[in-house]
Amino acid sequence: MERQLKKLFLILVLFSVVCGLCPEVEAAPSVNKRFVYYIYWMGIRAGKAVMDYKETPEGTIIQTHATSTDFISLFYKVDDFAQSTIYPDGYPKKFVLKVHEGFHRRHKITEFGPNIPGESQKVIFNNVLEDEILEFNLDKPAHDPLSAFYAITKIGVSVGKSSYIDIFDNKKLWNTEIQVLKKEKIRVIAGEFNTILVKPLLKSEGIFLKKGDMHIWLTDDNRRIPVLFTSKAKIGKFSAILAEGDY
């Protein structure tokens, strides 16, 4: 049971990251959008993930908050928060991650310097709970996990082809492949949608883990709203389903 609940935590965190595939909105002050997803394991509602999207004078801000239900929390409480602040060019300015899984805690802050052509990008990684601060100079601009998936809304996708995103996560730079598998119409709690099915080949050892196949159904339009997410577990399957949102 504990192993399955730990798997649930991983899916909650992964999905809260995937929720960063937020819709495109016109650049304007005070544009706020919210999307709510229900997470199920073997037909049991196990948690909820909420994604908030805001345009502010500081930049585009994406926040995700994943929590377990009261019943699941009796065995393994999950309360995870992530936030990415993004420069106008689509690259991140600051990424904050706060994780609560059972008795385990993580609090990490990654700050990105501006993307200047011909210059290395300065990144400062702060592991707050372990009092660790490290500085990196990257030879190419990189995304954090949330801004990486936001970036997918800005690039073209074609069935049978892959897109690649450079992600700096947990002190390493990863080149992540996003496979575009097919188009199909699906129905979820929020309604019926024409979608594009994608499969991220996750490599990172931080939020992204190399365990199990994951599939994401995105709306087949320029918004790229994720409406369904599935992942296999040792026992059964997890799914995260769009329940409501500002679309």
C-alpha positions in Angstrom: 0.0 0.0 0.0 2.8 2.4 0.9 4.5 1.8 -2.4 1.3 2.6 -4.3 0.8 5.7 -2.3 4.3 6.8 -3.0 3.6 6.2 -6.7 0.5 8.4 -6.3 2.7 11.2 -4.9 5.0 10.9 -8.0 2.0 11.2 -10.3 0.6 14.2 -8.4 3.9 16.0 -8.7 4.4 15.0 -12.3 0.9 16.1 -13.2 1.2 19.4 -11.4 4.3 20.0 -13.6 2.5 18.8 -16.8 -0.2 21.3 -16.0 2.3 23.9 -17.0 1.1 23.2 -20.6 -1.1 26.2 -20.1 -3.2 27.9 -22.8 -2.0 30.9 -24.7 -3.7 34.1 -23.7 -3.3 37.6 -25.0 -0.7 39.6 -23.1 -2.7 41.9 -20.8 -2.7 42.9 -17.2 -4.8 40.8 -14.7 -5.5 37.9 -17.0 -6.2 35.0 -14.7 -7.0 31.4 -15.6 -7.5 28.3 -13.4 -7.8 24.6 -14.3 -8.8 21.8 -11.9 -8.0 18.1 -12.4 -9.1 15.1 -10.4 -6.6 12.3 -10.0 -7.8 8.7 -9.9 -6.1 5.4 -9.0 -7.9 2.1 -9.9 -11.2 4.0 -10.0 -10.6 5.7 -6.7 -10.4 9.5 -6.5 -7.0 10.0 -4.8 -6.2 13.7 -5.2 -6.6 17.0 -7.0 -4.3 19.2 -9.0 -5.0 22.9 -9.6 -3.1 25.1 -12.1 -3.3 28.9 -12.0 -2.1 31.1 -14.8 -1.5 34.8 -14.4 -0.1 37.7 -16.4 1.5 40.2 -14.0 3.9 43.2 -14.3 6.6 40.8 -13.0 6.0 38.4 -15.9 3.9 35.3 -16.7 3.3 33.2 -13.5 2.3 29.6 -13.5 1.3 28.0 -10.1 0.4 24.4 -9.5 -0.9 22.9 -6.3 -1.4 19.1 -5.9 -3.1 17.6 -2.8 -4.2 14.1 -1.8 -7.8 13.5 -0.7 -8.7 13.2 3.0 -8.8 9.4 2.8 -5.5 9.0 1.1 -3.9 11.6 3.5 -4.6 9.2 6.3 -2.0 6.9 4.9 0.3 9.3 2.9 -0.4 13.0 2.8 0.6 14.9 -0.3 0.7 18.7 -0.5 2.9 20.0 -3.3 3.4 23.5 -4.7 5.3 24.7 -7.7 5.6 28.1 -9.3 7.4 29.4 -12.4 7.9 33.1 -13.3 8.6 33.5 -17.0 10.4 36.3 -18.9 8.6 37.7 -22.0 10.8 35.5 -24.3 9.3 32.4 -22.7 12.3 31.4 -20.6 12.1 31.2 -16.8 13.1 33.8 -14.4 12.5 31.8 -11.1 11.2 28.4 -10.2 10.0 27.4 -6.7 9.2 23.9 -5.6 7.8 23.0 -2.2 7.1 19.3 -1.6 5.3 17.5 1.3 5.1 13.8 0.9 4.5 11.8 4.1 7.3 12.9 6.4 9.5 14.0 3.5 10.0 17.7 2.6 11.7 19.5 -0.2 12.1 23.3 -0.8 14.1 24.3 -3.8 14.5 27.6 -5.6 16.1 28.0 -9.0 16.9 31.5 -10.4 17.7 32.0 -14.1 19.6 34.9 -15.5 18.2 36.5 -18.7 18.8 34.8 -22.0 21.4 36.9 -23.8 22.6 35.7 -27.3 26.3 34.8 -27.3 26.5 34.6 -23.5 26.2 31.7 -21.1 23.1 31.7 -18.9 23.7 32.0 -15.2 21.6 29.8 -13.0 21.6 29.8 -9.1 20.2 26.7 -7.4 19.2 26.9 -3.8 18.3 23.8 -1.8 16.7 25.7 1.1 16.3 22.9 3.6 19.9 21.6 3.2 21.4 25.1 3.1 23.0 24.4 -0.3 23.5 27.2 -2.9 25.2 26.4 -6.2 25.9 28.5 -9.3 25.9 27.2 -12.9 26.7 28.7 -16.3 24.9 27.0 -19.1 26.0 27.0 -22.7 22.4 27.3 -23.9 19.2 28.7 -22.5 17.1 26.2 -20.5 13.7 25.9 -19.0 12.5 24.8 -15.6 9.9 21.9 -15.6 6.9 24.3 -15.7 8.2 26.7 -18.3 9.3 23.8 -20.4 5.8 22.6 -21.0 4.5 26.1 -21.4 7.0 26.4 -24.2 5.3 23.6 -26.1 2.4 25.9 -26.7 4.7 28.1 -28.7 6.1 25.5 -31.1 4.5 23.5 -33.8 3.6 19.8 -33.4 3.2 17.2 -36.1 1.9 13.6 -35.6 4.8 11.2 -35.9 7.5 13.8 -35.1 9.2 14.8 -31.9 10.0 18.1 -30.2 12.9 18.6 -27.8 13.1 20.9 -24.8 16.2 21.7 -22.7 15.2 21.5 -19.0 17.4 22.4 -16.0 16.2 20.4 -13.1 17.8 19.3 -9.8 21.3 20.6 -10.8 21.4 19.0 -14.3 20.5 20.0 -17.8 18.3 17.5 -19.7 17.3 17.4 -23.4 13.8 16.0 -23.2 12.0 14.4 -26.1 8.2 15.0 -26.6 6.8 12.4 -29.0 3.6 13.4 -30.9 1.6 10.1 -31.3 -1.9 10.8 -32.8 -5.0 12.9 -32.8 -8.3 11.8 -31.3 -11.6 13.0 -29.9 -12.1 12.2 -26.2 -14.6 12.9 -23.4 -13.6 13.9 -19.9 -15.4 15.4 -16.9 -15.1 18.9 -18.4 -16.6 17.8 -21.8 -15.6 16.6 -25.2 -12.4 17.7 -26.9 -10.4 17.2 -30.1 -6.9 16.3 -28.8 -3.3 15.6 -29.7 -1.8 12.7 -27.8 1.9 13.2 -26.7 4.3 11.1 -24.8 7.2 12.8 -22.9 10.3 10.8 -22.5 11.3 12.0 -19.1 14.9 11.7 -18.0 15.3 14.1 -15.0 16.0 12.7 -11.6 14.3 15.6 -9.8 10.6 16.1 -10.5 10.7 14.0 -13.7 11.4 10.4 -13.2 12.4 7.7 -15.7 9.7 5.2 -14.4 6.7 4.2 -16.4 5.1 5.4 -19.6 3.1 8.6 -19.4 0.6 10.0 -22.0 -1.0 13.4 -22.2 -4.0 14.5 -24.3 -3.8 18.2 -25.3 -6.5 20.2 -27.0 -5.9 20.3 -30.7 -5.7 24.1 -31.0 -3.2 26.8 -30.1 -4.2 26.7 -26.4 -2.8 23.1 -25.9 -4.8 22.6 -22.7 -4.0 19.2 -21.1 -7.4 17.4 -20.6 -6.2 13.9 -19.7 -3.0 12.4 -18.3 -2.4 8.7 -17.7 0.5 6.7 -16.2 0.9 3.0 -15.4 1.6 1.8 -11.9 2.8 -1.6 -10.6 -0.8 -2.2 -9.7 -3.4 -0.5 -11.9 -3.2 2.9 -13.6 -3.3 6.5 -12.6 -5.2 9.1 -14.5 -5.7 12.9 -14.1 -8.8 14.3 -15.7 -9.8 17.9 -16.4 -12.8 18.7 -14.3 -13.2 22.4 -14.8 -11.4 25.4 -16.1 -11.3 28.9 -17.7 -11.3 28.0 -21.4 
